Amino acid sequence: MISEFLHIHPEVSLALEQGKPVVALESTIISHGMPFPENLETTRELCEIIRDKGCVPAIVAVADGKLHMGIDEGLLQRLATENNVLKVSRRDMPLALATNSIGATTVSGTLIVAHLAGVKVFVTGGIGGVHRGAELSLDVSADLEELAVSDVVVVSAGIKSIMDLEKTIEVLETKGVPVIGYGTDELPAFYTRTSGIKLVARADSPEEVARAMKIKWSLGLRGSILIANPIPEEFEADSVMIAKAVDDAVIMASEQGVKGKEITPFVLKQIAKSTSGKSLAANVALVKNNAIVGAEIAAAFADTH
């Protein structure tokens, strides 16, 4: 039954059959995370980075009643330009498929498709988590649930800085999701390299991560490994400027009654405005850096088989 709703692009399918490394990419960053044309340009650059590392890029999306692991140019253009693209996580998937809607997968949605397709590495910007004020709103990202059950390594610049970082780390620990600092002992805070939160695990090479992947899943320990890869120092945003922009945007979202899955794109848009585009430039830089690391991890993991 899964094959009825899962379409694996021929290039991706061949790579999986031959044991070649594949790197999954979410599509929410295309449809909801960046404006046009930066979204299209960045996505193409990410795919080029991944190919240059000897891996096959696979953008995940929903369209025409199928979950797509890998897409063609036509669907990429639609994701980048259309206004009615759904934001798809586990909750949204059945209806999006049933109505033949076009949808961009979130971190959680991408994790589901990657797990179903057998793709072991997924590159994103940052994950969602426990929202600020969640003790009152109970707003916790579905990303955390999927990280607990999907056998995929997620390469990120940490947790989106609009979240409550400490509470999110606590939930990840409870769910048994290893958070590994890549070349760092401290959790990066998306736009900035540091957060003041110490991590219990660190890796300094893709081979170290690949070995941890193999051991974890060989033991039957379900779920993801989250790689926290700091933004390159030269692209790091000013921490004071970002903190103020985040605080102001979160307050604005509350005042305007923005809730649920609309919060993150709303807040990110406001941050980009208040930082005169500096946050967008940082976002582009960090996800490119994640693509390099993700492709190196995927290649190292493929070498273990």
C-alpha positions as CSV (number, residue, x, y, z in Angstrom):
1,M,0.0,0.0,0.0
2,I,2.9,2.4,0.7
3,S,4.1,2.3,-2.9
4,E,0.6,3.5,-4.0
5,F,1.3,6.8,-2.2
6,L,5.1,7.1,-2.4
7,H,6.8,8.2,-5.5
8,I,10.6,7.9,-5.5
9,H,12.3,9.8,-8.3
10,P,14.1,7.5,-10.8
11,E,17.5,8.9,-10.0
12,V,16.9,8.6,-6.3
13,S,15.5,5.0,-6.7
14,L,18.6,4.0,-8.7
15,A,20.9,5.5,-6.1
16,L,19.2,3.6,-3.3
17,E,19.3,0.3,-5.2
18,Q,23.0,0.8,-5.8
19,G,23.8,1.8,-2.3
20,K,24.9,5.3,-3.3
21,P,24.4,8.2,-0.8
22,V,21.2,10.2,-0.9
23,V,20.5,13.4,1.0
24,A,16.9,14.5,1.6
25,L,15.9,18.1,1.6
26,E,12.6,19.6,3.0
27,S,10.4,21.8,0.9
28,T,9.0,24.1,3.5
29,I,12.1,26.2,3.3
30,I,11.2,26.7,-0.4
31,S,7.5,27.5,0.0
32,H,7.4,29.1,3.5
33,G,10.9,29.8,4.7
34,M,12.4,32.1,2.0
35,P,11.0,34.6,-0.5
36,F,11.2,34.2,-4.2
37,P,13.7,34.1,-6.0
38,E,16.1,33.4,-3.0
39,N,14.2,30.2,-2.3
40,L,14.7,28.8,-5.8
41,E,18.3,30.0,-6.0
42,T,19.2,28.5,-2.6
43,T,17.6,25.2,-3.4
44,R,19.5,24.8,-6.6
45,E,22.7,25.7,-4.8
46,L,22.0,23.1,-2.1
47,C,21.5,20.4,-4.7
48,E,24.7,21.4,-6.5
49,I,26.6,21.3,-3.2
50,I,25.3,17.8,-2.5
51,R,26.1,16.5,-6.0
52,D,29.6,18.0,-5.7
53,K,30.1,15.7,-2.7
54,G,29.1,12.6,-4.7
55,C,25.6,12.3,-3.3
56,V,22.1,12.5,-4.9
57,P,19.9,15.3,-3.6
58,A,16.2,14.5,-3.0
59,I,13.7,17.2,-2.3
60,V,10.6,15.9,-0.5
61,A,7.2,17.3,-1.3
62,V,3.5,16.3,-1.7
63,A,1.7,16.6,-5.1
64,D,-0.8,14.8,-7.2
65,G,-1.8,12.3,-4.4
66,K,1.8,11.2,-3.9
67,L,4.6,11.7,-1.4
68,H,7.6,12.6,-3.5
69,M,11.1,11.6,-2.6
70,G,12.9,13.7,-5.2
71,I,11.1,16.1,-7.6
72,D,11.4,17.4,-11.1
73,E,12.0,21.0,-12.2
74,G,8.3,21.6,-12.8
75,L,7.3,20.8,-9.2
76,L,10.2,22.8,-7.9
77,Q,9.0,25.8,-9.7
78,R,5.5,25.4,-8.3
79,L,6.8,25.0,-4.8
80,A,8.8,28.2,-5.2
81,T,6.1,30.4,-6.8
82,E,2.6,29.3,-5.9
83,N,0.7,30.9,-3.1
84,N,-1.5,27.9,-2.1
85,V,1.2,25.5,-1.1
86,L,0.2,23.6,2.1
87,K,2.5,23.1,5.0
88,V,2.5,19.4,5.5
89,S,3.4,17.4,8.7
90,R,2.0,14.0,9.8
91,R,-1.4,15.5,10.7
92,D,-1.8,17.1,7.2
93,M,-0.5,14.3,5.1
94,P,-3.7,12.1,4.6
95,L,-5.9,15.0,3.6
96,A,-3.2,16.6,1.3
97,L,-2.9,13.2,-0.5
98,A,-6.6,12.6,-0.6
99,T,-7.3,16.0,-2.2
100,N,-4.3,15.9,-4.6
101,S,-3.0,19.1,-3.0
102,I,0.5,20.5,-3.5
103,G,2.3,20.6,-0.2
104,A,5.7,21.5,1.2
105,T,6.9,19.1,3.9
106,T,8.1,20.4,7.3
107,V,10.9,18.7,9.2
108,S,8.5,16.2,10.6
109,G,6.8,15.6,7.2
110,T,10.2,15.1,5.5
111,L,11.3,12.7,8.2
112,I,8.3,10.5,7.6
113,V,9.0,10.3,3.8
114,A,12.7,9.8,4.3
115,H,12.1,7.0,6.7
116,L,9.6,5.3,4.3
117,A,12.0,5.6,1.4
118,G,15.0,4.4,3.3
119,V,16.9,7.7,3.0
120,K,19.2,8.0,6.1
121,V,20.4,11.6,5.9
122,F,18.3,14.8,5.9
123,V,19.6,18.3,5.7
124,T,17.6,21.3,7.0
125,G,18.1,24.7,8.5
126,G,16.9,24.2,12.0
127,I,14.3,22.1,13.8
128,G,11.1,23.2,15.6
129,G,10.7,22.5,19.2
130,V,9.0,23.6,22.4
131,H,7.6,27.1,21.7
132,R,8.1,29.9,24.2
133,G,5.2,29.9,26.6
134,A,4.3,26.3,25.8
135,E,3.5,25.8,29.5
136,L,0.3,27.8,28.7
137,S,-0.2,27.2,25.0
138,L,0.9,23.6,24.8
139,D,2.5,24.5,21.5
140,V,5.2,21.9,20.8
141,S,6.4,21.2,17.3
142,A,5.5,17.8,15.7
143,D,9.2,17.6,14.7
144,L,10.1,16.2,18.1
145,E,7.6,13.3,17.8
146,E,9.0,12.3,14.4
147,L,12.6,12.6,15.5
148,A,11.8,10.0,18.2
149,V,10.6,7.4,15.6
150,S,12.3,8.1,12.2
151,D,15.6,6.4,11.5
152,V,17.2,9.4,9.9
153,V,20.1,11.6,10.8
154,V,19.0,15.3,10.7
155,V,21.8,17.8,10.0
156,S,20.8,21.2,11.3
157,A,22.1,24.5,12.8
158,G,20.4,23.5,16.0
159,I,16.9,24.4,17.1
160,K,15.2,27.5,15.6
161,S,16.1,30.4,17.9
162,I,12.4,31.4,18.2
163,M,11.9,28.2,20.3
164,D,12.6,27.6,24.0
165,L,16.0,25.9,23.5
166,E,16.4,24.5,27.0
167,K,12.9,22.9,27.1
168,T,13.4,21.5,23.6
169,I,16.7,19.8,24.6
170,E,14.9,18.3,27.7
171,V,12.2,16.8,25.5
172,L,14.7,15.4,23.0
173,E,16.5,13.8,25.9
174,T,13.2,12.3,27.2
175,K,12.5,10.9,23.7
176,G,16.0,9.4,23.5
177,V,17.2,11.5,20.5
178,P,21.0,12.0,20.6
179,V,22.0,15.6,20.0
180,I,25.5,15.7,18.7
181,G,27.5,18.9,18.4
182,Y,29.4,18.9,15.1
183,G,32.8,20.3,16.0
184,T,31.3,22.0,19.1
185,D,30.5,21.2,22.7
186,E,27.7,23.8,22.8
187,L,24.3,23.9,21.2
188,P,24.3,26.4,18.3
189,A,21.3,28.8,18.3
190,F,20.5,28.8,14.6
191,Y,21.6,32.3,13.6
192,T,24.4,32.3,16.1
193,R,27.1,29.7,17.0
194,T,26.5,29.6,20.8
195,S,23.5,29.4,23.1
196,G,25.1,28.8,26.5
197,I,23.7,25.2,26.5
198,K,26.3,22.5,26.8
199,L,25.8,19.3,24.9
200,V,26.7,15.8,26.2
201,A,28.0,14.5,22.8
202,R,30.3,15.8,20.1
203,A,31.6,14.5,16.7
204,D,34.5,16.0,14.8
205,S,34.2,13.9,11.6
206,P,31.5,12.4,9.3
207,E,33.0,9.0,10.0
208,E,32.2,9.4,13.7
209,V,28.6,10.2,13.0
210,A,28.3,7.3,10.5
211,R,29.5,4.9,13.1
212,A,27.0,6.2,15.6
213,M,24.2,5.8,13.0
214,K,25.2,2.2,12.3
215,I,25.4,1.2,16.0
216,K,22.2,2.9,17.0
217,W,20.0,1.3,14.3
218,S,21.9,-2.1,14.5
219,L,20.8,-2.2,18.2
220,G,17.2,-1.6,17.2
221,L,17.2,1.8,18.8
222,R,14.6,3.6,16.8
223,G,14.7,7.3,16.0
224,S,16.9,10.1,14.7
225,I,20.2,11.5,15.5
226,L,20.2,15.3,15.5
227,I,23.4,16.9,14.3
228,A,23.9,20.5,15.6
229,N,26.2,22.1,13.1
230,P,27.1,25.8,13.9
231,I,26.7,28.5,11.3
232,P,30.1,29.4,9.9
233,E,31.7,32.2,12.0
234,E,31.9,34.7,9.1
235,F,28.1,34.5,8.6
236,E,27.1,34.5,12.2
237,A,24.5,37.2,13.1
238,D,24.9,39.6,15.9
239,S,23.4,37.9,19.0
240,V,21.9,41.0,20.5
241,M,20.3,42.1,17.3
242,I,18.8,38.6,16.7
243,A,17.6,38.3,20.3
244,K,15.7,41.6,20.1
245,A,14.3,40.7,16.7
246,V,13.1,37.3,17.9
247,D,11.5,38.7,21.1
248,D,9.7,41.5,19.1
249,A,8.5,39.0,16.5
250,V,7.2,36.6,19.1
251,I,5.3,39.4,20.9
252,M,3.9,40.6,17.6
253,A,2.6,37.1,16.8
254,S,0.9,36.9,20.2
255,E,-0.7,40.3,19.8
256,Q,-2.0,39.4,16.3
257,G,-3.3,36.0,17.4
258,V,-1.0,34.0,15.1
259,K,-1.0,30.4,16.2
260,G,-0.1,26.8,15.3
261,K,1.8,26.2,12.1
262,E,1.6,29.8,11.0
263,I,3.8,31.0,13.9
264,T,7.2,30.0,12.5
265,P,6.9,31.5,9.0
266,F,5.3,34.6,10.5
267,V,8.1,35.1,13.1
268,L,10.9,34.4,10.6
269,K,9.4,36.9,8.1
270,Q,9.3,39.6,10.8
271,I,12.9,38.8,11.9
272,A,14.0,39.2,8.3
273,K,12.3,42.6,8.1
274,S,13.7,43.9,11.4
275,T,17.2,42.8,10.6
276,S,17.1,44.3,7.1
277,G,17.6,40.9,5.5
278,K,20.6,39.9,7.6
279,S,18.8,37.0,9.2
280,L,17.9,35.7,5.7
281,A,21.5,35.9,4.6
282,A,22.5,33.9,7.7
283,N,19.8,31.4,7.0
284,V,21.1,30.8,3.5
285,A,24.7,30.4,4.8
286,L,23.8,28.0,7.5
287,V,21.7,25.6,5.4
288,K,24.5,25.5,2.7
289,N,27.0,24.6,5.5
290,N,24.6,21.9,6.6
291,A,24.4,20.5,3.1
292,I,28.2,20.1,3.0
293,V,28.2,18.3,6.3
294,G,25.1,16.2,5.5
295,A,26.5,15.1,2.2
296,E,29.8,14.1,3.9
297,I,27.9,12.1,6.5
298,A,25.8,10.4,3.9
299,A,28.9,9.4,1.9
300,A,30.6,8.1,5.0
301,F,27.6,6.1,6.0
302,A,27.3,4.6,2.5
303,D,31.0,3.4,2.9
304,T,30.0,1.4,6.0
305,H,27.8,-0.9,3.9
